[in-house]
Amino acid sequence: MKGQTKILETILAILIMSGAYILLFAGQQSSIQTDTLNWKLLTLNALSSLDQKNELRSYVLANDTASIQNELSSTIPEPLTFSVVICGLNCPQPTLPPVDVASVDYLISGDFNNITNKQVFVYVWFGESR
C-alpha cells in the first residue's frame, strides 16, 4: 500500500507540473515570424537592386518617395502594401495599421554635392490595396 501511494503522488506531481508548463508556455508566439521575415528580405533585395543601379541615392537625396514607390511596386507583390519614408538620422514614427508590419532601414550616405546622410524606411504589411 505504501508503494502505491508513492506512485500516485509521483503521477500527480508530474500532471501538475505538466499542466503548469502548458498553461505558461502554450500561448506564446514563436520568436521568428516567417511571413514578416520574407517581406523584409524581399524589400531589402529590391532596395539593394535600386542601389546597385545607382538610382536609389538620387531618389533619396531629392526626397523623391514617389519614384521609390513606383520602382518597388514592380518588385513587391500586390497583396502586400508598403510605405516609404525618407528622413535624416532621427526619424519620426509613422502612422501604421494595427497589423504585423515589417520594416527595412537602408542608410544612404551623401555624395560630393550633398553630404547629408539619409535613411530610407520601407514599411511592409499584408492587406489594403495600394
PyRosetta script that sets phi, psi and omega in degrees:
from pyrosetta import init, pose_from_sequence

init()
pose = pose_from_sequence("MKGQTKILETILAILIMSGAYILLFAGQQSSIQTDTLNWKLLTLNALSSLDQKNELRSYVLANDTASIQNELSSTIPEPLTFSVVICGLNCPQPTLPPVDVASVDYLISGDFNNITNKQVFVYVWFGESR")
pose.set_psi(1, -36.8)
pose.set_omega(1, -178.8)
pose.set_phi(2, -66.4)
pose.set_psi(2, -38.1)
pose.set_omega(2, 179.0)
pose.set_phi(3, -68.0)
pose.set_psi(3, -37.6)
pose.set_omega(3, 179.5)
pose.set_phi(4, -66.9)
pose.set_psi(4, -36.7)
pose.set_omega(4, 178.5)
pose.set_phi(5, -64.7)
pose.set_psi(5, -42.3)
pose.set_omega(5, 178.3)
pose.set_phi(6, -63.1)
pose.set_psi(6, -40.8)
pose.set_omega(6, 179.1)
pose.set_phi(7, -64.4)
pose.set_psi(7, -43.6)
pose.set_omega(7, 178.2)
pose.set_phi(8, -63.9)
pose.set_psi(8, -40.9)
pose.set_omega(8, 177.9)
pose.set_phi(9, -63.1)
pose.set_psi(9, -40.5)
pose.set_omega(9, 179.8)
pose.set_phi(10, -66.0)
pose.set_psi(10, -44.5)
pose.set_omega(10, 179.0)
pose.set_phi(11, -63.3)
pose.set_psi(11, -42.3)
pose.set_omega(11, 178.7)
pose.set_phi(12, -63.4)
pose.set_psi(12, -41.9)
pose.set_omega(12, 178.6)
pose.set_phi(13, -63.5)
pose.set_psi(13, -41.4)
pose.set_omega(13, 178.6)
pose.set_phi(14, -64.2)
pose.set_psi(14, -42.0)
pose.set_omega(14, 178.7)
pose.set_phi(15, -64.1)
pose.set_psi(15, -41.1)
pose.set_omega(15, 179.4)
pose.set_phi(16, -65.2)
pose.set_psi(16, -44.4)
pose.set_omega(16, -179.5)
pose.set_phi(17, -67.1)
pose.set_psi(17, -38.7)
pose.set_omega(17, 178.4)
pose.set_phi(18, -66.0)
pose.set_psi(18, -42.6)
pose.set_omega(18, 178.0)
pose.set_phi(19, -62.2)
pose.set_psi(19, -42.9)
pose.set_omega(19, 178.5)
pose.set_phi(20, -63.5)
pose.set_psi(20, -42.0)
pose.set_omega(20, 179.3)
pose.set_phi(21, -61.9)
pose.set_psi(21, -44.4)
pose.set_omega(21, -180.0)
pose.set_phi(22, -65.3)
pose.set_psi(22, -42.3)
pose.set_omega(22, 179.7)
pose.set_phi(23, -65.0)
pose.set_psi(23, -37.9)
pose.set_omega(23, -176.9)
pose.set_phi(24, -76.7)
pose.set_psi(24, -38.5)
pose.set_omega(24, -170.1)
pose.set_phi(25, -112.3)
pose.set_psi(25, -3.9)
pose.set_omega(25, -176.9)
pose.set_phi(26, -74.0)
pose.set_psi(26, -31.3)
pose.set_omega(26, -174.9)
pose.set_phi(27, -86.3)
pose.set_psi(27, -2.8)
pose.set_omega(27, -177.7)
pose.set_phi(28, -81.2)
pose.set_psi(28, 143.2)
pose.set_omega(28, 177.2)
pose.set_phi(29, -80.6)
pose.set_psi(29, 158.0)
pose.set_omega(29, 176.3)
pose.set_phi(30, -68.4)
pose.set_psi(30, 153.1)
pose.set_omega(30, -175.5)
pose.set_phi(31, -73.4)
pose.set_psi(31, -22.7)
pose.set_omega(31, 179.0)
pose.set_phi(32, -116.0)
pose.set_psi(32, 120.7)
pose.set_omega(32, 176.2)
pose.set_phi(33, -100.0)
pose.set_psi(33, 114.4)
pose.set_omega(33, -171.8)
pose.set_phi(34, -66.4)
pose.set_psi(34, -31.4)
pose.set_omega(34, -179.7)
pose.set_phi(35, -62.7)
pose.set_psi(35, -52.7)
pose.set_omega(35, -177.8)
pose.set_phi(36, -66.4)
pose.set_psi(36, -31.4)
pose.set_omega(36, 176.4)
pose.set_phi(37, -64.9)
pose.set_psi(37, -42.3)
pose.set_omega(37, 177.2)
pose.set_phi(38, -64.7)
pose.set_psi(38, -39.0)
pose.set_omega(38, 177.5)
pose.set_phi(39, -61.9)
pose.set_psi(39, -41.6)
pose.set_omega(39, 179.5)
pose.set_phi(40, -63.2)
pose.set_psi(40, -44.8)
pose.set_omega(40, 180.0)
pose.set_phi(41, -63.4)
pose.set_psi(41, -42.5)
pose.set_omega(41, 178.6)
pose.set_phi(42, -60.4)
pose.set_psi(42, -46.2)
pose.set_omega(42, -178.1)
pose.set_phi(43, -68.4)
pose.set_psi(43, -43.2)
pose.set_omega(43, 179.3)
pose.set_phi(44, -62.6)
pose.set_psi(44, -41.3)
pose.set_omega(44, 177.1)
pose.set_phi(45, -63.8)
pose.set_psi(45, -38.4)
pose.set_omega(45, 178.9)
pose.set_phi(46, -66.1)
pose.set_psi(46, -44.0)
pose.set_omega(46, 178.2)
pose.set_phi(47, -65.5)
pose.set_psi(47, -40.5)
pose.set_omega(47, 179.2)
pose.set_phi(48, -63.3)
pose.set_psi(48, -39.1)
pose.set_omega(48, 177.8)
pose.set_phi(49, -63.6)
pose.set_psi(49, -43.0)
pose.set_omega(49, 176.5)
pose.set_phi(50, -62.9)
pose.set_psi(50, -38.1)
pose.set_omega(50, 179.9)
pose.set_phi(51, -67.5)
pose.set_psi(51, -39.4)
pose.set_omega(51, 179.5)
pose.set_phi(52, -67.4)
pose.set_psi(52, -27.5)
pose.set_omega(52, 176.9)
pose.set_phi(53, -84.8)
pose.set_psi(53, 4.0)
pose.set_omega(53, -179.8)
pose.set_phi(54, 60.2)
pose.set_psi(54, 28.6)
pose.set_omega(54, 177.1)
pose.set_phi(55, -99.1)
pose.set_psi(55, -33.1)
pose.set_omega(55, -174.7)
pose.set_phi(56, -62.2)
pose.set_psi(56, -44.4)
pose.set_omega(56, -178.4)
pose.set_phi(57, -58.8)
pose.set_psi(57, -45.3)
pose.set_omega(57, -178.2)
pose.set_phi(58, -66.9)
pose.set_psi(58, -37.4)
pose.set_omega(58, 177.0)
pose.set_phi(59, -64.5)
pose.set_psi(59, -42.7)
pose.set_omega(59, -176.9)
pose.set_phi(60, -68.8)
pose.set_psi(60, -46.0)
pose.set_omega(60, -178.9)
pose.set_phi(61, -65.8)
pose.set_psi(61, -22.8)
pose.set_omega(61, 176.3)
pose.set_phi(62, -93.8)
pose.set_psi(62, 3.2)
pose.set_omega(62, -177.0)
pose.set_phi(63, 55.2)
pose.set_psi(63, 39.8)
pose.set_omega(63, -176.0)
pose.set_phi(64, -97.4)
pose.set_psi(64, 79.7)
pose.set_omega(64, -179.8)
pose.set_phi(65, -69.8)
pose.set_psi(65, -29.6)
pose.set_omega(65, -178.7)
pose.set_phi(66, -62.9)
pose.set_psi(66, -41.5)
pose.set_omega(66, 179.4)
pose.set_phi(67, -66.9)
pose.set_psi(67, -38.6)
pose.set_omega(67, 177.9)
pose.set_phi(68, -64.5)
pose.set_psi(68, -43.5)
pose.set_omega(68, 178.7)
pose.set_phi(69, -62.7)
pose.set_psi(69, -39.7)
pose.set_omega(69, 178.2)
pose.set_phi(70, -63.7)
pose.set_psi(70, -42.2)
pose.set_omega(70, 179.6)
pose.set_phi(71, -66.6)
pose.set_psi(71, -41.5)
pose.set_omega(71, -177.7)
pose.set_phi(72, -72.8)
pose.set_psi(72, -28.2)
pose.set_omega(72, -177.3)
pose.set_phi(73, -64.5)
pose.set_psi(73, -23.5)
pose.set_omega(73, 177.1)
pose.set_phi(74, -80.6)
pose.set_psi(74, -16.4)
pose.set_omega(74, -178.0)
pose.set_phi(75, -102.3)
pose.set_psi(75, -40.0)
pose.set_omega(75, -178.4)
pose.set_phi(76, -85.3)
pose.set_psi(76, 123.0)
pose.set_omega(76, -174.5)
pose.set_phi(77, -64.5)
pose.set_psi(77, 159.3)
pose.set_omega(77, -171.3)
pose.set_phi(78, -59.2)
pose.set_psi(78, -39.9)
pose.set_omega(78, -177.8)
pose.set_phi(79, -66.7)
pose.set_psi(79, -14.0)
pose.set_omega(79, 178.1)
pose.set_phi(80, -91.7)
pose.set_psi(80, 140.6)
pose.set_omega(80, 176.5)
pose.set_phi(81, -113.1)
pose.set_psi(81, 145.9)
pose.set_omega(81, -179.3)
pose.set_phi(82, -142.3)
pose.set_psi(82, 160.4)
pose.set_omega(82, 178.2)
pose.set_phi(83, -134.8)
pose.set_psi(83, 137.2)
pose.set_omega(83, -179.1)
pose.set_phi(84, -110.7)
pose.set_psi(84, 131.6)
pose.set_omega(84, 177.6)
pose.set_phi(85, -127.7)
pose.set_psi(85, 128.8)
pose.set_omega(85, 175.1)
pose.set_phi(86, -111.3)
pose.set_psi(86, 131.0)
pose.set_omega(86, -179.5)
pose.set_phi(87, -154.3)
pose.set_psi(87, 175.4)
pose.set_omega(87, 176.2)
pose.set_phi(88, -78.8)
pose.set_psi(88, -150.8)
pose.set_omega(88, -177.7)
pose.set_phi(89, -76.5)
pose.set_psi(89, -22.8)
pose.set_omega(89, 175.9)
pose.set_phi(90, -110.8)
pose.set_psi(90, 109.2)
pose.set_omega(90, -175.1)
pose.set_phi(91, -106.2)
pose.set_psi(91, 139.2)
pose.set_omega(91, 173.9)
pose.set_phi(92, -73.3)
pose.set_psi(92, 155.0)
pose.set_omega(92, 178.3)
pose.set_phi(93, -79.3)
pose.set_psi(93, 121.0)
pose.set_omega(93, -179.9)
pose.set_phi(94, -77.5)
pose.set_psi(94, 164.2)
pose.set_omega(94, 175.4)
pose.set_phi(95, -85.0)
pose.set_psi(95, 119.6)
pose.set_omega(95, -177.1)
pose.set_phi(96, -122.2)
pose.set_psi(96, 156.9)
pose.set_omega(96, 179.6)
pose.set_phi(97, -69.7)
pose.set_psi(97, 157.3)
pose.set_omega(97, -177.9)
pose.set_phi(98, -81.4)
pose.set_psi(98, 56.3)
pose.set_omega(98, 177.7)
pose.set_phi(99, -131.8)
pose.set_psi(99, 177.4)
pose.set_omega(99, 176.0)
pose.set_phi(100, -66.0)
pose.set_psi(100, 124.7)
pose.set_omega(100, -178.4)
pose.set_phi(101, -124.6)
pose.set_psi(101, 132.0)
pose.set_omega(101, 173.9)
pose.set_phi(102, -100.5)
pose.set_psi(102, 138.7)
pose.set_omega(102, 178.0)
pose.set_phi(103, -123.8)
pose.set_psi(103, 141.6)
pose.set_omega(103, 177.8)
pose.set_phi(104, -124.8)
pose.set_psi(104, 129.8)
pose.set_omega(104, 179.9)
pose.set_phi(105, -110.4)
pose.set_psi(105, 128.2)
pose.set_omega(105, -179.8)
pose.set_phi(106, -128.7)
pose.set_psi(106, 119.0)
pose.set_omega(106, -177.0)
pose.set_phi(107, -91.3)
pose.set_psi(107, 130.7)
pose.set_omega(107, 178.6)
pose.set_phi(108, -117.9)
pose.set_psi(108, 124.0)
pose.set_omega(108, 176.5)
pose.set_phi(109, -86.1)
pose.set_psi(109, 160.1)
pose.set_omega(109, -179.0)
pose.set_phi(110, -70.8)
pose.set_psi(110, 178.5)
pose.set_omega(110, 175.6)
pose.set_phi(111, -121.5)
pose.set_psi(111, -164.5)
pose.set_omega(111, -175.0)
pose.set_phi(112, -62.7)
pose.set_psi(112, -38.7)
pose.set_omega(112, -176.9)
pose.set_phi(113, -86.1)
pose.set_psi(113, -25.0)
pose.set_omega(113, -175.7)
pose.set_phi(114, -137.8)
pose.set_psi(114, 105.0)
pose.set_omega(114, -173.9)
pose.set_phi(115, -94.0)
pose.set_psi(115, 15.5)
pose.set_omega(115, 179.7)
pose.set_phi(116, -78.7)
pose.set_psi(116, 127.4)
pose.set_omega(116, 175.2)
pose.set_phi(117, -82.5)
pose.set_psi(117, 137.8)
pose.set_omega(117, -179.6)
pose.set_phi(118, -133.9)
pose.set_psi(118, 161.4)
pose.set_omega(118, 177.1)
pose.set_phi(119, -120.4)
pose.set_psi(119, 146.5)
pose.set_omega(119, 172.3)
pose.set_phi(120, -114.5)
pose.set_psi(120, 121.8)
pose.set_omega(120, 173.8)
pose.set_phi(121, -108.1)
pose.set_psi(121, 129.8)
pose.set_omega(121, 173.3)
pose.set_phi(122, -119.2)
pose.set_psi(122, 121.2)
pose.set_omega(122, 178.7)
pose.set_phi(123, -103.7)
pose.set_psi(123, 127.4)
pose.set_omega(123, -175.5)
pose.set_phi(124, -123.9)
pose.set_psi(124, 134.8)
pose.set_omega(124, 175.8)
pose.set_phi(125, -147.0)
pose.set_psi(125, 164.1)
pose.set_omega(125, 179.5)
pose.set_phi(126, -94.1)
pose.set_psi(126, 128.9)
pose.set_omega(126, 177.0)
pose.set_phi(127, 137.2)
pose.set_psi(127, -162.5)
pose.set_omega(127, 178.8)
pose.set_phi(128, 15.4)
pose.set_psi(128, 127.5)
pose.set_omega(128, 178.4)
pose.set_phi(129, -72.7)
pose.set_psi(129, 158.3)
pose.set_omega(129, -176.6)
pose.set_phi(130, -75.0)
pose.dump_pdb("model.pdb")
